[in-house]
Amino acid sequence: MAVVETERHGQVLVVRMNRPERLNALNTEMRAELARTWTEFRHDRGLEVAIFTGTGRGFCAGEDMKESLQRGAPGGQRPAMEDPFMTGALEKPVIAAVNGFAMGGGFMLVERTDLRLAVPEAVFEVSEAKRWLLGGYNHGHIANLPYPIAMEMALGFRFSAQRFYEVGFLNRLVAQDQLMPEALKMAEHLLTLPPASRVNTVHMMRQMRPAPGPDMQKLAAALHEHGDKSDLMESRAAFAEKRKPNFKGWNDPEDRYRLPTLQSTK
């Protein structure tokens, strides 16, 4: 069984993650297959729009925790081939059809798409605060959301599809049996536009999205190192073992009062 399945509908490619028994968690094989699929889509002149979805109850559960524990290292292993969807090199629009859970890295896949539909039962979570030493500080900023909503996202609270629709993160809420038909309708609309207009507009809109500046990125890098890094694997072990984590926090308890600053990272 392929971990990534594709279907062609004229000039539209449906890309479907297919590990339903693991809520489509991103293991090494799936990351590699997605990189290959997006590369082929990018260079196929017969395809112009993609719809990105998942099989089963989940869109994507993010990092495969069991694989991380087996490797003894947090985070997924990047594929050898560049993934143009993840790097931003993909010039063609991608529509997310979110059929269920979109957690952690799965949320980040939705975030990279240009248009988004979801079923009302879908659940979203930015999970960095639960798995790293710095929460997902940039996601609410990129989505242009108000500070308290961005803070809620960064601290790992879960969001319903209805809430995300209300704050403007989703374009449509549709019933499960209408998810793919509505996504295809949206794709068909894009195909009615002049090709250069479609490509140029998507490119321009992507350039206008907010992004943390270099100073903020340096501070984030310092904060990713600020704490006891054994907590990274402890969070994953606790998740896999379905128990409460035993976090240490800091190597030196006084480090909590010695936070890196913008000035100290210049």
C-alpha positions as CSV (number, residue, x, y, z in Angstrom):
1,M,0.0,0.0,0.0
2,A,1.5,3.3,-1.1
3,V,1.9,5.9,1.7
4,V,1.1,8.6,-0.8
5,E,-1.6,8.1,-3.4
6,T,-2.4,10.4,-6.3
7,E,-5.4,10.9,-8.7
8,R,-5.5,13.0,-11.8
9,H,-8.7,15.0,-12.6
10,G,-7.8,16.7,-15.8
11,Q,-5.3,19.5,-14.8
12,V,-5.9,18.8,-11.1
13,L,-3.8,16.4,-9.0
14,V,-5.2,15.0,-5.8
15,V,-2.4,14.1,-3.3
16,R,-3.6,11.9,-0.5
17,M,-1.5,10.9,2.5
18,N,-2.2,7.2,3.2
19,R,-1.2,5.9,6.6
20,P,-4.6,5.9,8.2
21,E,-3.6,3.5,11.0
22,R,-1.2,6.2,12.2
23,L,-3.4,9.2,11.4
24,N,-1.0,9.8,8.4
25,A,1.9,10.6,10.7
26,L,5.0,11.8,8.8
27,N,7.6,9.0,8.8
28,T,10.7,9.0,6.7
29,E,9.0,7.1,3.8
30,M,6.1,9.5,3.6
31,R,8.3,12.5,3.7
32,A,10.3,11.1,0.8
33,E,7.2,10.2,-1.2
34,L,5.7,13.6,-0.7
35,A,9.0,15.2,-1.9
36,R,8.9,13.0,-5.0
37,T,5.2,13.7,-5.7
38,W,5.5,17.5,-5.3
39,T,8.5,17.5,-7.6
40,E,6.7,15.6,-10.3
41,F,3.7,17.8,-9.9
42,R,5.8,20.9,-10.2
43,H,7.4,19.8,-13.5
44,D,4.3,18.2,-15.1
45,R,2.9,20.7,-17.6
46,G,-0.4,18.9,-17.8
47,L,-1.1,19.7,-14.1
48,E,-1.9,23.2,-12.7
49,V,-3.6,22.8,-9.3
50,A,-3.2,20.3,-6.5
51,I,-5.6,19.2,-3.7
52,F,-3.9,17.9,-0.6
53,T,-5.8,15.6,1.7
54,G,-5.5,12.5,3.9
55,T,-7.1,9.0,4.3
56,G,-9.2,8.1,7.3
57,R,-9.8,10.1,10.5
58,G,-6.7,12.2,10.1
59,F,-5.3,14.7,7.6
60,C,-1.9,14.4,9.3
61,A,-0.8,13.8,12.9
62,G,2.6,15.4,12.3
63,E,5.9,13.8,13.5
64,D,5.9,10.0,13.8
65,M,6.8,9.8,17.5
66,K,7.5,6.1,17.4
67,E,10.0,6.5,14.6
68,S,11.7,9.4,16.5
69,L,12.1,7.2,19.5
70,Q,13.6,4.4,17.4
71,R,16.0,6.9,15.9
72,G,16.8,8.4,19.3
73,A,16.4,11.9,17.9
74,P,13.5,14.4,17.9
75,G,11.9,15.6,14.7
76,G,11.5,14.0,11.4
77,Q,14.3,13.0,9.0
78,R,14.4,15.3,5.9
79,P,14.3,13.5,2.6
80,A,17.3,13.4,0.3
81,M,15.3,15.1,-2.4
82,E,14.2,18.7,-2.0
83,D,10.5,19.0,-1.4
84,P,9.3,22.1,-3.4
85,F,6.1,22.3,-1.4
86,M,8.0,22.7,1.9
87,T,10.7,25.0,0.5
88,G,8.3,27.3,-1.2
89,A,9.7,26.6,-4.7
90,L,6.4,25.2,-5.9
91,E,4.8,27.8,-8.2
92,K,1.4,26.1,-8.5
93,P,-1.5,26.6,-6.1
94,V,-2.3,23.9,-3.5
95,I,-5.7,23.5,-1.9
96,A,-6.0,21.7,1.5
97,A,-8.9,19.4,2.0
98,V,-8.7,18.8,5.7
99,N,-10.5,15.6,6.5
100,G,-9.6,15.2,10.2
101,F,-6.8,15.8,12.7
102,A,-4.1,18.3,11.6
103,M,-1.6,18.3,14.4
104,G,2.0,19.6,14.7
105,G,3.7,19.0,11.4
106,G,0.3,18.2,9.9
107,F,-0.9,21.7,10.9
108,M,2.2,23.1,9.2
109,L,1.3,21.3,5.9
110,V,-2.1,23.0,6.0
111,E,-0.4,26.3,6.8
112,R,1.7,26.1,3.6
113,T,-1.4,25.7,1.3
114,D,-3.0,28.6,-0.5
115,L,-6.7,27.8,0.0
116,R,-8.2,25.6,2.8
117,L,-11.4,23.6,3.2
118,A,-12.1,21.4,6.3
119,V,-14.8,19.2,7.7
120,P,-16.5,20.5,10.9
121,E,-15.0,17.5,12.8
122,A,-11.4,18.5,12.0
123,V,-9.1,19.4,14.9
124,F,-6.0,21.6,14.7
125,E,-3.0,22.0,17.0
126,V,0.4,23.7,16.8
127,S,2.4,21.3,18.9
128,E,5.8,22.8,19.2
129,A,5.3,23.9,22.8
130,K,4.6,20.2,23.7
131,R,7.6,18.8,21.9
132,W,10.4,21.4,21.9
133,L,11.9,24.2,24.1
134,L,10.0,26.9,22.2
135,G,6.4,27.0,21.2
136,G,5.1,27.8,17.7
137,Y,5.7,31.5,18.0
138,N,5.5,32.2,14.2
139,H,2.4,30.5,13.1
140,G,-0.2,33.0,14.3
141,H,2.1,35.8,13.0
142,I,2.2,34.2,9.5
143,A,-1.6,33.7,9.6
144,N,-2.1,37.4,10.5
145,L,-4.0,36.5,13.6
146,P,-4.5,38.8,16.7
147,Y,-2.0,38.5,19.5
148,P,-4.1,36.4,21.9
149,I,-5.1,34.0,19.2
150,A,-1.5,33.7,18.1
151,M,-0.5,33.1,21.8
152,E,-3.1,30.4,22.2
153,M,-1.8,28.7,19.1
154,A,1.9,29.0,20.2
155,L,1.1,27.4,23.6
156,G,-0.4,24.3,22.1
157,F,-4.1,24.7,22.6
158,R,-6.4,22.8,20.2
159,F,-8.7,24.6,17.8
160,S,-11.9,23.3,16.2
161,A,-12.5,23.8,12.5
162,Q,-15.3,26.2,13.4
163,R,-13.0,28.4,15.5
164,F,-10.4,28.4,12.7
165,Y,-13.0,29.3,10.2
166,E,-14.2,32.2,12.4
167,V,-10.7,33.7,12.8
168,G,-10.1,33.4,9.0
169,F,-7.6,30.5,8.9
170,L,-10.0,28.4,6.8
171,N,-11.9,29.3,3.6
172,R,-14.8,26.8,3.8
173,L,-16.4,24.4,6.2
174,V,-18.0,21.5,4.4
175,A,-19.5,18.1,5.2
176,Q,-17.3,15.1,4.9
177,D,-19.1,13.8,1.8
178,Q,-18.8,17.2,0.1
179,L,-15.1,17.9,1.0
180,M,-13.6,16.6,-2.2
181,P,-16.4,17.9,-4.5
182,E,-16.0,21.4,-3.1
183,A,-12.2,21.2,-3.3
184,L,-12.5,20.2,-7.0
185,K,-15.0,23.1,-7.6
186,M,-12.4,25.5,-6.1
187,A,-9.7,24.0,-8.3
188,E,-11.9,24.3,-11.4
189,H,-12.4,28.0,-10.6
190,L,-8.6,28.5,-10.5
191,L,-8.4,26.9,-13.9
192,T,-10.8,29.5,-15.4
193,L,-8.2,32.2,-14.8
194,P,-5.5,33.1,-17.3
195,P,-2.5,30.9,-16.5
196,A,-0.1,33.8,-15.9
197,S,-2.7,35.5,-13.7
198,R,-3.1,32.5,-11.6
199,V,0.6,31.8,-11.2
200,N,1.6,35.5,-10.7
201,T,-1.2,36.2,-8.2
202,V,-0.4,33.2,-6.0
203,H,3.3,34.2,-6.1
204,M,2.5,37.8,-5.1
205,M,0.2,36.8,-2.3
206,R,2.8,34.4,-0.9
207,Q,5.4,37.2,-0.9
208,M,3.1,39.4,1.1
209,R,2.6,37.0,4.0
210,P,4.2,38.2,7.3
211,A,7.4,36.4,8.4
212,P,9.7,36.8,11.4
213,G,12.7,39.0,10.6
214,P,16.4,37.9,11.0
215,D,16.6,39.3,14.6
216,M,13.6,37.3,15.6
217,Q,14.9,34.2,14.0
218,K,18.2,34.5,15.9
219,L,16.3,34.9,19.1
220,A,14.2,31.9,18.3
221,A,17.3,29.8,17.6
222,A,18.7,30.8,21.0
223,L,15.5,29.9,22.8
224,H,15.4,26.5,21.1
225,E,18.6,25.8,23.0
226,H,17.5,27.4,26.3
227,G,16.5,24.5,28.6
228,D,17.2,20.8,29.4
229,K,17.2,19.1,26.0
230,S,16.4,15.7,27.5
231,D,12.8,17.0,27.7
232,L,12.6,16.7,23.9
233,M,12.8,12.9,24.0
234,E,10.8,12.7,27.3
235,S,7.9,14.4,25.7
236,R,7.9,11.9,22.8
237,A,8.4,8.9,25.1
238,A,5.5,10.0,27.3
239,F,3.3,10.5,24.3
240,A,4.1,7.0,23.0
241,E,3.7,5.4,26.4
242,K,0.5,7.3,27.1
243,R,1.7,8.7,30.4
244,K,2.3,12.1,32.1
245,P,5.8,13.4,31.1
246,N,8.5,14.0,33.7
247,F,10.1,17.2,32.5
248,K,13.3,18.7,34.0
249,G,13.0,22.2,32.6
250,W,16.5,23.6,32.9
251,N,20.0,22.3,33.5
252,D,20.5,25.1,36.0
253,P,17.3,26.3,37.7
254,E,18.5,29.9,37.5
255,D,18.4,29.7,33.7
256,R,14.7,30.4,33.8
257,Y,15.7,34.0,34.8
258,R,18.5,34.3,32.2
259,L,16.4,34.3,29.0
260,P,18.1,35.2,25.7
261,T,17.1,38.6,24.4
262,L,17.2,40.4,21.0
263,Q,20.2,42.4,22.3
264,S,22.1,39.3,23.5
265,T,21.7,37.5,20.2
266,K,22.9,40.3,17.9
